[in-house]
Amino acid sequence: MKLYFFQAGILKSQKQFFTAGRGLGEAFDVPVPFFLMEHPEGYVLFDTGNAREVIDRKEEHWGDVVAAYDPVMTEEEWVVSAIAKVGVHPEDVKYVILSHLHLDHAGGVGHFPKARYIVQREELHFAYVPDFYMKGAYIRKDFDKPVDWFILEGWQDDGFDVFGDGKIKVLFTPGHTPGHQSVLVNLQNEGSFLLTGDSCYTQENLNEDVLPGLVADPRATVKTMQRIRMLKDRNVAVVTGHDPVAWQTFRKAPEYYS
Ligand SMILES: [Zn+2]
């Protein structure tokens, strides 16, 4: 199996939105990661980055949220163009696992005609009727599409094994949003990787007891971060969601981990 790291451009933002109470007003540009796994039974995406519309119509597509998170993405960085560079066509994708449905993760929903979209029921629900403080982060036109949803049910399905061989497991990691999930990838040669999505934005969140700047549930966030620390202690490589420093240290497509 191969694991590819991709980046759908950056968000030009401020540090306090990622580390609560730290870096007030400090400019902070973060990567927008997404991942592709080549499994013997098919390709799997974890997250999809921003919608194509942000390339040239971001204010129209994202609205006021651009003031806090300003996306900069090129055509080549858009998910469909990006995976084409490693020879993968949209119809080759068998599963799209969505950490959550925020605008910088769910922008590619609907572009993979044969895929099943693995999402938490709680996330899909919350995305349609978010609480007021998160309304700007969900763009309904990105995910309100007639796709084949594959619904998971929180703790009941925790550790869902996508192909039944232990290689790709979906962990329920609520906190950032009510239905957030992460992916544990077990590679033959290079060990295990936890792709946290936004359950943990940066290594600073993880290592210095700093809450992310945007959370639906602080207590659930802390429990999720404790779980991530336990995995890290067991030599799982933890890939946090928007860390501009840690992101530099990983191999990017067309290179891969195997
Ligand atoms: Zn998010």
py3Dmol code that shows the C-alpha trace and the ligand (Angstrom):
import py3Dmol

protein = """\
ATOM      1  CA  MET A   1       0.000   0.000   0.000  1.00  0.00           C
ATOM      2  CA  LYS A   2       1.090   3.566  -0.684  1.00  0.00           C
ATOM      3  CA  LEU A   3       0.232   6.744   1.219  1.00  0.00           C
ATOM      4  CA  TYR A   4       0.504  10.076  -0.600  1.00  0.00           C
ATOM      5  CA  PHE A   5       0.425  13.518   1.047  1.00  0.00           C
ATOM      6  CA  PHE A   6      -1.112  16.408  -0.898  1.00  0.00           C
ATOM      7  CA  GLN A   7      -1.701  20.077  -0.191  1.00  0.00           C
ATOM      8  CA  ALA A   8      -4.663  22.071  -1.499  1.00  0.00           C
ATOM      9  CA  GLY A   9      -2.838  25.343  -1.112  1.00  0.00           C
ATOM     10  CA  ILE A  10      -2.822  27.387   2.071  1.00  0.00           C
ATOM     11  CA  LEU A  11      -5.100  29.392   4.307  1.00  0.00           C
ATOM     12  CA  LYS A  12      -3.781  32.821   5.195  1.00  0.00           C
ATOM     13  CA  SER A  13      -4.973  33.250   8.731  1.00  0.00           C
ATOM     14  CA  GLN A  14      -4.033  34.234  12.280  1.00  0.00           C
ATOM     15  CA  LYS A  15      -2.379  32.083  14.886  1.00  0.00           C
ATOM     16  CA  GLN A  16      -5.042  32.418  17.588  1.00  0.00           C
ATOM     17  CA  PHE A  17      -7.508  30.581  15.373  1.00  0.00           C
ATOM     18  CA  PHE A  18      -5.264  27.511  15.676  1.00  0.00           C
ATOM     19  CA  THR A  19      -3.844  27.895  19.177  1.00  0.00           C
ATOM     20  CA  ALA A  20      -6.472  29.336  21.539  1.00  0.00           C
ATOM     21  CA  GLY A  21      -5.162  32.384  23.398  1.00  0.00           C
ATOM     22  CA  ARG A  22      -1.746  32.301  21.742  1.00  0.00           C
ATOM     23  CA  GLY A  23      -0.494  34.449  18.870  1.00  0.00           C
ATOM     24  CA  LEU A  24      -3.250  37.069  18.898  1.00  0.00           C
ATOM     25  CA  GLY A  25      -3.229  38.882  15.563  1.00  0.00           C
ATOM     26  CA  GLU A  26      -0.091  37.064  14.438  1.00  0.00           C
ATOM     27  CA  ALA A  27      -0.116  36.178  10.726  1.00  0.00           C
ATOM     28  CA  PHE A  28      -0.186  32.402  10.291  1.00  0.00           C
ATOM     29  CA  ASP A  29      -0.280  30.614   6.939  1.00  0.00           C
ATOM     30  CA  VAL A  30      -1.300  26.986   7.194  1.00  0.00           C
ATOM     31  CA  PRO A  31      -1.306  24.113   4.707  1.00  0.00           C
ATOM     32  CA  VAL A  32      -4.581  22.442   3.682  1.00  0.00           C
ATOM     33  CA  PRO A  33      -3.662  18.744   3.598  1.00  0.00           C
ATOM     34  CA  PHE A  34      -5.428  15.786   2.058  1.00  0.00           C
ATOM     35  CA  PHE A  35      -4.256  12.231   1.503  1.00  0.00           C
ATOM     36  CA  LEU A  36      -4.510   9.399  -0.985  1.00  0.00           C
ATOM     37  CA  MET A  37      -4.048   5.729  -0.167  1.00  0.00           C
ATOM     38  CA  GLU A  38      -3.406   3.148  -2.836  1.00  0.00           C
ATOM     39  CA  HIS A  39      -4.775  -0.106  -1.429  1.00  0.00           C
ATOM     40  CA  PRO A  40      -4.815  -3.385  -3.412  1.00  0.00           C
ATOM     41  CA  GLU A  41      -8.635  -3.157  -3.466  1.00  0.00           C
ATOM     42  CA  GLY A  42      -8.855   0.469  -4.564  1.00  0.00           C
ATOM     43  CA  TYR A  43      -7.943   4.077  -3.946  1.00  0.00           C
ATOM     44  CA  VAL A  44      -9.033   5.863  -0.798  1.00  0.00           C
ATOM     45  CA  LEU A  45      -8.987   9.605  -0.200  1.00  0.00           C
ATOM     46  CA  PHE A  46      -8.869  11.112   3.260  1.00  0.00           C
ATOM     47  CA  ASP A  47     -10.343  14.589   2.898  1.00  0.00           C
ATOM     48  CA  THR A  48     -10.500  16.553  -0.326  1.00  0.00           C
ATOM     49  CA  GLY A  49      -9.239  20.078   0.397  1.00  0.00           C
ATOM     50  CA  ASN A  50     -11.010  23.187  -0.847  1.00  0.00           C
ATOM     51  CA  ALA A  51     -13.615  23.424  -3.566  1.00  0.00           C
ATOM     52  CA  ARG A  52     -12.344  24.342  -7.020  1.00  0.00           C
ATOM     53  CA  GLU A  53     -14.316  27.596  -6.832  1.00  0.00           C
ATOM     54  CA  VAL A  54     -11.862  29.086  -4.333  1.00  0.00           C
ATOM     55  CA  ILE A  55      -9.221  29.353  -7.075  1.00  0.00           C
ATOM     56  CA  ASP A  56     -10.904  32.395  -8.603  1.00  0.00           C
ATOM     57  CA  ARG A  57     -14.243  33.002  -6.830  1.00  0.00           C
ATOM     58  CA  LYS A  58     -13.426  32.574  -3.161  1.00  0.00           C
ATOM     59  CA  GLU A  59     -15.475  35.466  -1.760  1.00  0.00           C
ATOM     60  CA  GLU A  60     -18.511  34.345  -3.708  1.00  0.00           C
ATOM     61  CA  HIS A  61     -18.089  30.721  -2.653  1.00  0.00           C
ATOM     62  CA  TRP A  62     -16.906  31.009   0.951  1.00  0.00           C
ATOM     63  CA  GLY A  63     -18.428  34.346   1.948  1.00  0.00           C
ATOM     64  CA  ASP A  64     -17.278  36.286   5.030  1.00  0.00           C
ATOM     65  CA  VAL A  65     -15.114  33.457   6.350  1.00  0.00           C
ATOM     66  CA  VAL A  66     -12.430  34.548   3.853  1.00  0.00           C
ATOM     67  CA  ALA A  67     -11.597  37.417   6.220  1.00  0.00           C
ATOM     68  CA  ALA A  68     -10.382  34.914   8.843  1.00  0.00           C
ATOM     69  CA  TYR A  69      -9.253  32.048   6.607  1.00  0.00           C
ATOM     70  CA  ASP A  70      -8.184  33.310   3.198  1.00  0.00           C
ATOM     71  CA  PRO A  71      -7.633  30.379   0.817  1.00  0.00           C
ATOM     72  CA  VAL A  72      -4.902  30.456  -1.817  1.00  0.00           C
ATOM     73  CA  MET A  73      -5.054  27.466  -4.152  1.00  0.00           C
ATOM     74  CA  THR A  74      -3.970  26.820  -7.734  1.00  0.00           C
ATOM     75  CA  GLU A  75      -5.646  24.652 -10.345  1.00  0.00           C
ATOM     76  CA  GLU A  76      -2.888  22.013  -9.952  1.00  0.00           C
ATOM     77  CA  GLU A  77      -3.489  21.849  -6.196  1.00  0.00           C
ATOM     78  CA  TRP A  78      -7.223  21.139  -6.533  1.00  0.00           C
ATOM     79  CA  VAL A  79      -7.906  17.541  -5.539  1.00  0.00           C
ATOM     80  CA  VAL A  80      -8.910  16.177  -8.949  1.00  0.00           C
ATOM     81  CA  SER A  81      -5.907  17.759 -10.721  1.00  0.00           C
ATOM     82  CA  ALA A  82      -3.553  16.784  -7.911  1.00  0.00           C
ATOM     83  CA  ILE A  83      -4.344  13.069  -7.902  1.00  0.00           C
ATOM     84  CA  ALA A  84      -4.204  13.008 -11.713  1.00  0.00           C
ATOM     85  CA  LYS A  85      -0.496  13.765 -11.351  1.00  0.00           C
ATOM     86  CA  VAL A  86      -0.003  10.348  -9.750  1.00  0.00           C
ATOM     87  CA  GLY A  87      -2.159   8.703 -12.420  1.00  0.00           C
ATOM     88  CA  VAL A  88      -5.434   8.479 -10.509  1.00  0.00           C
ATOM     89  CA  HIS A  89      -8.729   9.405 -12.166  1.00  0.00           C
ATOM     90  CA  PRO A  90     -11.855  10.405 -10.233  1.00  0.00           C
ATOM     91  CA  GLU A  91     -13.642   7.157 -11.116  1.00  0.00           C
ATOM     92  CA  ASP A  92     -10.758   5.130  -9.615  1.00  0.00           C
ATOM     93  CA  VAL A  93     -11.541   6.360  -6.103  1.00  0.00           C
ATOM     94  CA  LYS A  94     -13.452   3.736  -4.120  1.00  0.00           C
ATOM     95  CA  TYR A  95     -13.851   5.547  -0.781  1.00  0.00           C
ATOM     96  CA  VAL A  96     -13.623   9.140   0.328  1.00  0.00           C
ATOM     97  CA  ILE A  97     -13.250   9.329   4.096  1.00  0.00           C
ATOM     98  CA  LEU A  98     -14.205  12.784   5.378  1.00  0.00           C
ATOM     99  CA  SER A  99     -12.690  13.860   8.681  1.00  0.00           C
ATOM    100  CA  HIS A 100     -15.516  16.397   8.912  1.00  0.00           C
ATOM    101  CA  LEU A 101     -17.414  18.642   6.528  1.00  0.00           C
ATOM    102  CA  HIS A 102     -15.664  21.979   7.037  1.00  0.00           C
ATOM    103  CA  LEU A 103     -15.018  23.950   3.881  1.00  0.00           C
ATOM    104  CA  ASP A 104     -11.306  23.117   3.591  1.00  0.00           C
ATOM    105  CA  HIS A 105     -11.938  19.363   3.885  1.00  0.00           C
ATOM    106  CA  ALA A 106     -15.172  18.646   2.023  1.00  0.00           C
ATOM    107  CA  GLY A 107     -14.630  20.819  -1.057  1.00  0.00           C
ATOM    108  CA  GLY A 108     -14.207  17.787  -3.332  1.00  0.00           C
ATOM    109  CA  VAL A 109     -17.438  15.980  -2.450  1.00  0.00           C
ATOM    110  CA  GLY A 110     -19.298  14.970  -5.612  1.00  0.00           C
ATOM    111  CA  HIS A 111     -16.255  14.724  -7.887  1.00  0.00           C
ATOM    112  CA  PHE A 112     -15.686  10.960  -7.463  1.00  0.00           C
ATOM    113  CA  PRO A 113     -18.576   9.201  -9.232  1.00  0.00           C
ATOM    114  CA  LYS A 114     -17.906   5.652  -8.029  1.00  0.00           C
ATOM    115  CA  ALA A 115     -16.896   6.489  -4.469  1.00  0.00           C
ATOM    116  CA  ARG A 116     -18.677   5.843  -1.222  1.00  0.00           C
ATOM    117  CA  TYR A 117     -18.270   8.787   1.147  1.00  0.00           C
ATOM    118  CA  ILE A 118     -17.523   7.685   4.700  1.00  0.00           C
ATOM    119  CA  VAL A 119     -18.842  10.238   7.171  1.00  0.00           C
ATOM    120  CA  GLN A 120     -20.222  10.283  10.695  1.00  0.00           C
ATOM    121  CA  ARG A 121     -24.001  10.679  10.942  1.00  0.00           C
ATOM    122  CA  GLU A 122     -23.495  13.316  13.652  1.00  0.00           C
ATOM    123  CA  GLU A 123     -21.241  15.321  11.322  1.00  0.00           C
ATOM    124  CA  LEU A 124     -23.656  15.256   8.420  1.00  0.00           C
ATOM    125  CA  HIS A 125     -26.438  16.376  10.726  1.00  0.00           C
ATOM    126  CA  PHE A 126     -24.400  19.182  12.314  1.00  0.00           C
ATOM    127  CA  ALA A 127     -23.191  20.390   8.900  1.00  0.00           C
ATOM    128  CA  TYR A 128     -26.794  21.036   7.821  1.00  0.00           C
ATOM    129  CA  VAL A 129     -27.773  22.708  11.098  1.00  0.00           C
ATOM    130  CA  PRO A 130     -24.568  24.009  12.694  1.00  0.00           C
ATOM    131  CA  ASP A 131     -24.569  26.079  15.843  1.00  0.00           C
ATOM    132  CA  PHE A 132     -24.070  29.783  15.217  1.00  0.00           C
ATOM    133  CA  TYR A 133     -20.318  29.906  15.880  1.00  0.00           C
ATOM    134  CA  MET A 134     -19.605  27.345  13.165  1.00  0.00           C
ATOM    135  CA  LYS A 135     -22.031  28.390  10.462  1.00  0.00           C
ATOM    136  CA  GLY A 136     -19.323  30.048   8.381  1.00  0.00           C
ATOM    137  CA  ALA A 137     -17.197  26.904   8.274  1.00  0.00           C
ATOM    138  CA  TYR A 138     -19.805  24.761   6.520  1.00  0.00           C
ATOM    139  CA  ILE A 139     -20.581  25.496   2.876  1.00  0.00           C
ATOM    140  CA  ARG A 140     -23.770  23.573   2.198  1.00  0.00           C
ATOM    141  CA  LYS A 141     -23.386  23.673  -1.577  1.00  0.00           C
ATOM    142  CA  ASP A 142     -20.101  21.761  -1.207  1.00  0.00           C
ATOM    143  CA  PHE A 143     -21.634  18.687   0.448  1.00  0.00           C
ATOM    144  CA  ASP A 144     -25.366  18.834  -0.320  1.00  0.00           C
ATOM    145  CA  LYS A 145     -24.972  16.471  -3.260  1.00  0.00           C
ATOM    146  CA  PRO A 146     -26.511  13.137  -4.249  1.00  0.00           C
ATOM    147  CA  VAL A 147     -23.472  11.044  -3.323  1.00  0.00           C
ATOM    148  CA  ASP A 148     -23.372   7.566  -1.824  1.00  0.00           C
ATOM    149  CA  TRP A 149     -22.958   8.307   1.892  1.00  0.00           C
ATOM    150  CA  PHE A 150     -21.495   5.532   4.002  1.00  0.00           C
ATOM    151  CA  ILE A 151     -22.644   6.466   7.479  1.00  0.00           C
ATOM    152  CA  LEU A 152     -20.723   5.678  10.658  1.00  0.00           C
ATOM    153  CA  GLU A 153     -22.331   5.944  14.082  1.00  0.00           C
ATOM    154  CA  GLY A 154     -19.741   7.338  16.486  1.00  0.00           C
ATOM    155  CA  TRP A 155     -18.381   5.066  19.206  1.00  0.00           C
ATOM    156  CA  GLN A 156     -20.429   2.160  17.901  1.00  0.00           C
ATOM    157  CA  ASP A 157     -18.195   1.972  14.787  1.00  0.00           C
ATOM    158  CA  ASP A 158     -14.992   3.272  16.350  1.00  0.00           C
ATOM    159  CA  GLY A 159     -12.006   1.669  14.621  1.00  0.00           C
ATOM    160  CA  PHE A 160     -14.008   0.803  11.494  1.00  0.00           C
ATOM    161  CA  ASP A 161     -11.667  -1.208   9.281  1.00  0.00           C
ATOM    162  CA  VAL A 162     -12.291  -0.075   5.700  1.00  0.00           C
ATOM    163  CA  PHE A 163     -11.058  -3.215   3.909  1.00  0.00           C
ATOM    164  CA  GLY A 164     -11.095  -5.624   6.846  1.00  0.00           C
ATOM    165  CA  ASP A 165      -7.338  -6.148   6.764  1.00  0.00           C
ATOM    166  CA  GLY A 166      -6.206  -3.655   9.392  1.00  0.00           C
ATOM    167  CA  LYS A 167      -4.554  -1.314   6.890  1.00  0.00           C
ATOM    168  CA  ILE A 168      -6.970   1.636   7.019  1.00  0.00           C
ATOM    169  CA  LYS A 169      -9.005   2.237  10.168  1.00  0.00           C
ATOM    170  CA  VAL A 170     -11.384   5.090  10.940  1.00  0.00           C
ATOM    171  CA  LEU A 171     -11.215   6.423  14.506  1.00  0.00           C
ATOM    172  CA  PHE A 172     -14.009   8.501  15.999  1.00  0.00           C
ATOM    173  CA  THR A 173     -12.283  11.662  17.269  1.00  0.00           C
ATOM    174  CA  PRO A 174     -14.976  14.187  18.260  1.00  0.00           C
ATOM    175  CA  GLY A 175     -14.262  17.615  19.700  1.00  0.00           C
ATOM    176  CA  HIS A 176     -13.345  19.957  16.873  1.00  0.00           C
ATOM    177  CA  THR A 177     -16.776  19.088  15.488  1.00  0.00           C
ATOM    178  CA  PRO A 178     -19.364  16.671  16.921  1.00  0.00           C
ATOM    179  CA  GLY A 179     -18.739  14.054  14.239  1.00  0.00           C
ATOM    180  CA  HIS A 180     -15.043  14.338  13.564  1.00  0.00           C
ATOM    181  CA  GLN A 181     -13.058  11.240  12.573  1.00  0.00           C
ATOM    182  CA  SER A 182      -9.393  10.466  11.905  1.00  0.00           C
ATOM    183  CA  VAL A 183      -7.622   7.721   9.981  1.00  0.00           C
ATOM    184  CA  LEU A 184      -5.003   5.262  11.170  1.00  0.00           C
ATOM    185  CA  VAL A 185      -2.934   3.901   8.276  1.00  0.00           C
ATOM    186  CA  ASN A 186      -0.773   0.832   8.834  1.00  0.00           C
ATOM    187  CA  LEU A 187       1.959   0.556   6.215  1.00  0.00           C
ATOM    188  CA  GLN A 188       4.085  -2.471   5.591  1.00  0.00           C
ATOM    189  CA  ASN A 189       7.496  -0.781   5.464  1.00  0.00           C
ATOM    190  CA  GLU A 190       7.190   2.542   7.235  1.00  0.00           C
ATOM    191  CA  GLY A 191       4.891   1.848  10.142  1.00  0.00           C
ATOM    192  CA  SER A 192       1.709   3.527  11.253  1.00  0.00           C
ATOM    193  CA  PHE A 193       0.464   7.030  10.562  1.00  0.00           C
ATOM    194  CA  LEU A 194      -2.413   8.791  12.267  1.00  0.00           C
ATOM    195  CA  LEU A 195      -3.965  11.394  10.001  1.00  0.00           C
ATOM    196  CA  THR A 196      -5.675  13.522  12.620  1.00  0.00           C
ATOM    197  CA  GLY A 197      -7.633  15.899  10.398  1.00  0.00           C
ATOM    198  CA  ASP A 198      -8.654  18.863  12.544  1.00  0.00           C
ATOM    199  CA  SER A 199      -8.949  16.883  15.779  1.00  0.00           C
ATOM    200  CA  CYS A 200      -5.536  18.398  16.377  1.00  0.00           C
ATOM    201  CA  TYR A 201      -4.342  21.353  14.284  1.00  0.00           C
ATOM    202  CA  THR A 202      -0.694  21.546  15.308  1.00  0.00           C
ATOM    203  CA  GLN A 203       1.987  19.799  17.348  1.00  0.00           C
ATOM    204  CA  GLU A 204       1.715  22.728  19.763  1.00  0.00           C
ATOM    205  CA  ASN A 205      -1.899  21.738  20.504  1.00  0.00           C
ATOM    206  CA  LEU A 206      -0.788  18.192  21.113  1.00  0.00           C
ATOM    207  CA  ASN A 207       2.372  18.770  23.119  1.00  0.00           C
ATOM    208  CA  GLU A 208       1.726  21.955  25.072  1.00  0.00           C
ATOM    209  CA  ASP A 209      -1.866  21.607  26.287  1.00  0.00           C
ATOM    210  CA  VAL A 210      -3.197  24.330  24.015  1.00  0.00           C
ATOM    211  CA  LEU A 211      -6.733  23.974  22.725  1.00  0.00           C
ATOM    212  CA  PRO A 212      -7.279  24.544  19.016  1.00  0.00           C
ATOM    213  CA  GLY A 213      -8.854  27.937  18.351  1.00  0.00           C
ATOM    214  CA  LEU A 214     -12.128  26.467  17.075  1.00  0.00           C
ATOM    215  CA  VAL A 215     -13.788  23.611  18.937  1.00  0.00           C
ATOM    216  CA  ALA A 216     -17.374  22.442  19.291  1.00  0.00           C
ATOM    217  CA  ASP A 217     -16.643  20.633  22.551  1.00  0.00           C
ATOM    218  CA  PRO A 218     -13.508  21.388  24.597  1.00  0.00           C
ATOM    219  CA  ARG A 219     -13.824  18.317  26.848  1.00  0.00           C
ATOM    220  CA  ALA A 220     -14.213  15.957  23.919  1.00  0.00           C
ATOM    221  CA  THR A 221     -11.268  17.697  22.230  1.00  0.00           C
ATOM    222  CA  VAL A 222      -9.062  17.040  25.249  1.00  0.00           C
ATOM    223  CA  LYS A 223     -10.080  13.372  25.399  1.00  0.00           C
ATOM    224  CA  THR A 224      -9.342  13.007  21.705  1.00  0.00           C
ATOM    225  CA  MET A 225      -5.929  14.669  22.124  1.00  0.00           C
ATOM    226  CA  GLN A 226      -5.150  12.272  24.991  1.00  0.00           C
ATOM    227  CA  ARG A 227      -5.987   9.373  22.721  1.00  0.00           C
ATOM    228  CA  ILE A 228      -3.698  10.783  20.028  1.00  0.00           C
ATOM    229  CA  ARG A 229      -0.870  11.135  22.575  1.00  0.00           C
ATOM    230  CA  MET A 230      -1.266   7.478  23.496  1.00  0.00           C
ATOM    231  CA  LEU A 231      -0.896   6.492  19.860  1.00  0.00           C
ATOM    232  CA  LYS A 232       2.153   8.749  19.529  1.00  0.00           C
ATOM    233  CA  ASP A 233       3.689   6.992  22.540  1.00  0.00           C
ATOM    234  CA  ARG A 234       3.255   3.745  20.630  1.00  0.00           C
ATOM    235  CA  ASN A 235       5.361   5.079  17.769  1.00  0.00           C
ATOM    236  CA  VAL A 236       2.502   6.069  15.500  1.00  0.00           C
ATOM    237  CA  ALA A 237       3.549   9.047  13.333  1.00  0.00           C
ATOM    238  CA  VAL A 238       0.983  11.750  14.072  1.00  0.00           C
ATOM    239  CA  VAL A 239       0.156  14.013  11.126  1.00  0.00           C
ATOM    240  CA  THR A 240      -1.678  17.018  12.542  1.00  0.00           C
ATOM    241  CA  GLY A 241      -4.217  18.958  10.522  1.00  0.00           C
ATOM    242  CA  HIS A 242      -2.770  22.406   9.806  1.00  0.00           C
ATOM    243  CA  ASP A 243       0.765  22.623  11.160  1.00  0.00           C
ATOM    244  CA  PRO A 244       2.961  24.770   8.883  1.00  0.00           C
ATOM    245  CA  VAL A 245       6.202  23.545  10.481  1.00  0.00           C
ATOM    246  CA  ALA A 246       5.515  19.832  10.920  1.00  0.00           C
ATOM    247  CA  TRP A 247       3.979  19.641   7.436  1.00  0.00           C
ATOM    248  CA  GLN A 248       7.354  20.557   5.904  1.00  0.00           C
ATOM    249  CA  THR A 249       8.905  17.403   7.328  1.00  0.00           C
ATOM    250  CA  PHE A 250       6.711  14.993   5.375  1.00  0.00           C
ATOM    251  CA  ARG A 251       7.312  13.594   1.905  1.00  0.00           C
ATOM    252  CA  LYS A 252       4.818  14.996  -0.620  1.00  0.00           C
ATOM    253  CA  ALA A 253       3.295  13.473  -3.752  1.00  0.00           C
ATOM    254  CA  PRO A 254       4.464  12.212  -6.160  1.00  0.00           C
ATOM    255  CA  GLU A 255       6.699  10.698  -3.486  1.00  0.00           C
ATOM    256  CA  TYR A 256       4.926   8.439  -1.011  1.00  0.00           C
ATOM    257  CA  TYR A 257       5.175   6.271   2.096  1.00  0.00           C
ATOM    258  CA  SER A 258       4.727   2.530   1.754  1.00  0.00           C
TER     259      SER A 258
END
"""
ligand_1 = """\
1
ZN
Zn -12.239 22.032 10.651
"""
view = py3Dmol.view(width=600, height=400)
view.addModel(protein, "pdb")
view.setStyle({"model": 0}, {"cartoon": {"style": "trace"}})
view.addModel(ligand_1, "xyz")
view.setStyle({"model": 1}, {"stick": {}})
view.zoomTo()
view.show()
